[in-house]
């Protein structure tokens, strides 16, 4: 066997594959940061070959330029409610209205995340997250305990915006994230229901008063969420539907 010739062929194939991937990654065109439909369809087809289904409608139509946020954590935030806060109903939207009308919360943008019912006490715990300009701050959390159409307790981890850190960088295309997921996934089948831009607060920084929220992509799967750095494309975290967080990329994909 001619090993020299075989080596040249492998190098050529490697370069060819890289060129194909690079052509696929040209997913942002023009000044409006819109995704190329042709590149999008090619990446979707590639994901399908790896047993990953994704619809065009689940992907962002354009990529926004998000800045790094310098935040200040509110130390041991816990609202002292002198009396229960009445709400119209126990729907998340009405609970949110009841919260944002309070002086201690009306400066914060909140969005509903989940709820959990205690069948013994008949209490319902609602979880909300902060957002900045419509983008979720993952790592923030506000809990409201509701019973008989009244909010009886509010606590959580909230942040004040200190400054916006403008940098000379570009958002990586979400198509590159999909390619990375396809390259690492080896399961029998998975569906991506949405790919959204958001902010990620590193868990190991939550103990500090001052910290930075970085632009990220959040990929919703049937079994959890994948978080990727939107500036350099690094894998950040996998959050399972059971609440478990996995930060090792290999371990995360083996859990999907």
C-alpha positions as CSV (number, residue, x, y, z in Angstrom):
1,X,0.0,0.0,0.0
2,X,1.3,3.5,-1.0
3,X,1.0,5.3,2.4
4,X,2.2,8.6,0.9
5,X,-0.5,8.6,-1.7
6,X,-3.1,7.6,0.9
7,X,-2.0,10.5,3.1
8,X,-2.3,13.0,0.3
9,X,-5.8,11.7,-0.5
10,X,-6.8,12.1,3.2
11,X,-5.4,15.6,3.3
12,X,-7.3,16.5,0.2
13,X,-10.5,15.1,1.6
14,X,-10.0,17.0,4.8
15,X,-9.5,20.3,3.0
16,X,-12.5,19.6,0.8
17,X,-14.8,18.9,3.8
18,X,-13.5,22.1,5.4
19,X,-14.3,24.1,2.3
20,X,-17.8,22.6,2.2
21,X,-18.4,23.5,5.8
22,X,-17.1,27.0,5.3
23,X,-19.4,27.5,2.4
24,X,-22.3,26.3,4.6
25,X,-21.3,28.8,7.3
26,X,-21.8,31.8,5.1
27,X,-25.2,32.2,6.7
28,X,-25.2,35.9,7.4
29,X,-25.4,38.2,4.3
30,X,-25.5,41.9,3.9
31,X,-25.7,44.6,6.6
32,X,-29.1,43.3,7.9
33,X,-27.6,40.1,9.3
34,X,-30.2,38.0,7.7
35,X,-29.6,34.3,7.3
36,X,-29.0,32.9,3.9
37,X,-31.9,30.6,3.0
38,X,-29.7,28.4,0.8
39,X,-27.2,27.9,3.6
40,X,-30.0,27.3,6.1
41,X,-31.5,24.6,4.0
42,X,-28.1,22.9,3.5
43,X,-27.5,22.8,7.3
44,X,-31.0,21.5,8.0
45,X,-30.4,18.7,5.5
46,X,-27.0,17.9,7.1
47,X,-28.7,17.8,10.6
48,X,-31.3,15.4,9.2
49,X,-28.6,13.0,8.2
50,X,-27.5,12.9,11.8
51,X,-31.1,12.1,13.0
52,X,-31.8,15.7,14.1
53,X,-34.9,17.4,12.8
54,X,-35.2,21.2,12.7
55,X,-37.7,23.4,10.9
56,X,-36.9,26.8,9.3
57,X,-39.5,28.4,11.5
58,X,-37.5,27.4,14.6
59,X,-34.5,29.4,13.6
60,X,-34.0,33.2,13.9
61,X,-34.6,35.0,10.6
62,X,-31.8,37.5,11.4
63,X,-29.0,37.7,13.9
64,X,-28.9,40.7,16.2
65,X,-25.7,42.3,17.6
66,X,-25.9,41.8,21.3
67,X,-23.4,43.5,23.7
68,X,-21.8,42.2,26.8
69,X,-23.7,43.4,30.0
70,X,-21.9,44.4,33.2
71,X,-24.3,43.5,36.0
72,X,-24.5,43.9,39.7
73,X,-26.2,41.1,41.7
74,X,-28.6,42.1,44.3
75,X,-27.3,40.4,47.5
76,X,-29.7,37.8,48.9
77,X,-32.7,39.3,47.2
78,X,-35.9,38.5,49.2
79,X,-38.9,40.8,49.1
80,X,-40.5,41.4,52.5
81,X,-44.2,41.4,51.6
82,X,-46.2,43.2,54.4
83,X,-49.3,41.5,53.2
84,X,-50.3,39.1,50.4
85,X,-50.5,40.6,46.9
86,X,-53.9,39.9,45.4
87,X,-54.0,38.8,41.7
88,X,-56.9,38.6,39.2
89,X,-56.1,34.9,38.5
90,X,-53.4,32.4,38.8
91,X,-52.4,32.6,35.2
92,X,-48.7,33.4,34.7
93,X,-49.6,36.7,32.9
94,X,-51.7,37.9,35.8
95,X,-49.1,36.8,38.4
96,X,-46.5,38.9,36.4
97,X,-48.8,41.9,36.4
98,X,-49.2,41.6,40.1
99,X,-45.4,41.5,40.6
100,X,-44.5,44.3,38.3
101,X,-47.0,46.7,40.0
102,X,-44.9,46.5,43.1
103,X,-42.4,49.2,43.8
104,X,-39.5,46.7,44.4
105,X,-40.0,45.1,41.0
106,X,-41.4,47.7,38.6
107,X,-37.9,48.6,37.3
108,X,-37.2,45.0,36.1
109,X,-38.3,43.3,32.9
110,X,-39.5,39.8,33.8
111,X,-40.8,36.9,31.7
112,X,-42.5,33.6,32.8
113,X,-40.4,30.5,32.9
114,X,-42.2,27.7,34.7
115,X,-44.5,26.7,37.5
116,X,-44.7,23.9,40.0
117,X,-47.7,22.9,42.2
118,X,-47.4,21.6,45.7
119,X,-50.3,19.2,46.0
120,X,-50.1,19.0,49.8
121,X,-50.1,22.8,50.5
122,X,-51.9,23.8,47.3
123,X,-49.2,26.4,46.7
124,X,-48.0,27.1,43.3
125,X,-44.4,28.3,42.7
126,X,-43.9,30.5,39.6
127,X,-40.5,31.1,38.2
128,X,-39.7,34.2,36.2
129,X,-36.4,35.3,34.6
130,X,-35.1,38.8,33.9
131,X,-34.7,40.1,30.3
132,X,-32.8,42.9,28.7
133,X,-34.2,44.5,25.5
134,X,-36.3,41.4,25.1
135,X,-33.5,38.9,25.5
136,X,-33.5,36.5,28.5
137,X,-30.9,36.7,31.2
138,X,-30.2,33.0,31.9
139,X,-28.9,32.8,35.4
140,X,-31.5,35.2,36.9
141,X,-34.5,33.8,38.7
142,X,-37.4,35.2,40.6
143,X,-39.8,32.9,42.5
144,X,-43.3,33.8,43.5
145,X,-45.4,31.6,45.8
146,X,-49.1,31.9,45.1
147,X,-52.0,30.5,47.0
148,X,-55.7,31.3,46.6
149,X,-55.1,34.1,44.1
150,X,-52.6,35.9,46.3
151,X,-48.8,36.2,46.1
152,X,-47.5,35.3,49.6
153,X,-43.7,35.2,49.0
154,X,-41.2,36.6,46.5
155,X,-37.5,35.7,46.4
156,X,-34.7,35.0,43.9
157,X,-31.6,36.3,42.2
158,X,-31.9,39.6,40.3
159,X,-29.4,41.9,38.7
160,X,-29.0,45.6,38.1
161,X,-27.5,46.8,34.9
162,X,-24.3,48.7,35.5
163,X,-23.1,49.3,32.0
164,X,-23.2,47.9,28.4
165,X,-19.8,46.8,27.3
166,X,-19.5,47.6,23.6
167,X,-16.9,45.5,21.8
168,X,-15.6,45.1,18.3
169,X,-16.9,41.7,17.5
170,X,-19.5,39.8,15.4
171,X,-22.1,37.3,16.3
172,X,-21.3,33.8,15.1
173,X,-23.9,32.4,12.8
174,X,-26.4,30.0,14.4
175,X,-25.8,27.7,11.5
176,X,-22.3,27.0,12.8
177,X,-23.9,26.0,16.1
178,X,-26.2,23.6,14.3
179,X,-23.2,22.1,12.5
180,X,-21.4,21.6,15.8
181,X,-24.5,19.9,17.3
182,X,-24.8,17.7,14.2
183,X,-21.1,16.8,14.5
184,X,-21.4,15.8,18.2
185,X,-24.8,14.1,18.3
186,X,-24.8,10.3,18.0
187,X,-28.3,9.5,19.3
188,X,-31.3,7.8,17.6
189,X,-33.2,11.0,17.0
190,X,-33.7,14.5,18.4
191,X,-35.8,17.6,17.5
192,X,-34.7,21.2,17.8
193,X,-37.8,23.2,18.5
194,X,-36.1,26.6,18.6
195,X,-32.8,28.5,18.4
196,X,-32.9,31.9,20.2
197,X,-30.5,34.6,21.1
198,X,-30.2,35.4,24.8
199,X,-27.7,36.2,27.6
200,X,-25.8,33.7,29.6
201,X,-24.5,34.3,33.1
202,X,-21.8,31.8,34.0
203,X,-22.9,29.9,37.1
204,X,-19.5,30.1,38.7
205,X,-19.8,33.9,38.7
206,X,-23.1,34.1,40.5
207,X,-21.4,34.3,43.9
208,X,-19.8,37.6,43.0
209,X,-21.5,41.0,43.3
210,X,-20.2,42.2,39.9
211,X,-20.3,39.9,36.8
212,X,-20.7,39.8,33.1
213,X,-23.6,38.4,31.0
214,X,-22.4,37.2,27.6
215,X,-24.4,36.9,24.3
216,X,-25.4,33.3,23.7
217,X,-27.6,31.0,21.7
218,X,-30.2,28.8,23.5
219,X,-31.2,25.6,21.6
220,X,-34.4,24.0,22.8
221,X,-34.4,20.2,22.5
222,X,-37.0,17.7,23.6
223,X,-34.9,16.7,26.6
224,X,-33.4,20.1,27.6
225,X,-31.5,23.1,26.4
226,X,-28.0,23.6,24.9
227,X,-26.2,26.9,25.5
228,X,-23.5,28.2,23.1
229,X,-21.3,31.3,23.3
230,X,-22.6,33.5,20.4
231,X,-19.3,35.3,19.9
232,X,-16.8,32.4,19.6
233,X,-19.1,29.4,19.3
234,X,-17.9,27.6,22.4
235,X,-20.2,25.1,24.1
236,X,-21.3,26.5,27.5
237,X,-23.8,24.2,29.1
238,X,-26.6,21.6,28.7
239,X,-29.6,22.0,31.0
240,X,-31.8,18.9,31.2
241,X,-35.5,19.0,31.7
242,X,-34.8,17.5,35.2
243,X,-32.8,20.6,36.1
244,X,-29.4,19.0,35.9
245,X,-26.6,21.1,34.4
246,X,-23.7,19.5,32.5
247,X,-20.7,21.6,31.5
248,X,-18.6,19.0,29.8
249,X,-19.4,18.8,26.1
250,X,-18.8,15.1,25.6
251,X,-20.9,14.2,28.7
252,X,-23.6,16.6,27.7
253,X,-24.1,15.1,24.2
254,X,-24.0,11.6,25.6
255,X,-27.0,12.6,27.8
256,X,-29.1,13.8,24.9
